[in-house]
Amino acid sequence: MTDTPAPPENPAQVRRTTLYLTLAQVPEGKVVTYGQLADMAGLGRAARWVGRTLSQLPNDTKLPWHRVLAAGGRISLPAGSASGDEQRARLRMEGISVLNNRVDIQRHGWRPVEHSG
């Protein structure tokens, strides 16, 4: 039996994988902004790229895309759109209040504990 190394991923795949692994860690009942998610994933100031990438997720994804918001806790998906209504419903099911198309980041924002060695 031989161990064959996995084919190397291209840089775009590595970025996406890093983003998805970081997003998967956002706990139920908590939210992050596109910019925070990019920063946590080590992707720098890539908020727009994060939004564009998440918009391309398949409909049956298990990733908690609904926990990602625009700056200031604003929901960027339009009210009345299928995805916007789904995001609002999912957030409310997790106990997150949505008022005037916004979520209170101070109350519901995820702040992962920083580990220092």
Secondary structure, 3 states (H helix, E strand, C coil): CCCCCCCCCCHHHHHHHHHHHHHCCCCCCCEEEHHHHHHHCCCCCCHHHHHHHHHCCCCCCCCCHHHEECHHHECCCCCCCHHHHHHHHHHHHCCCCEECCEECHHHHECCCCCCCC
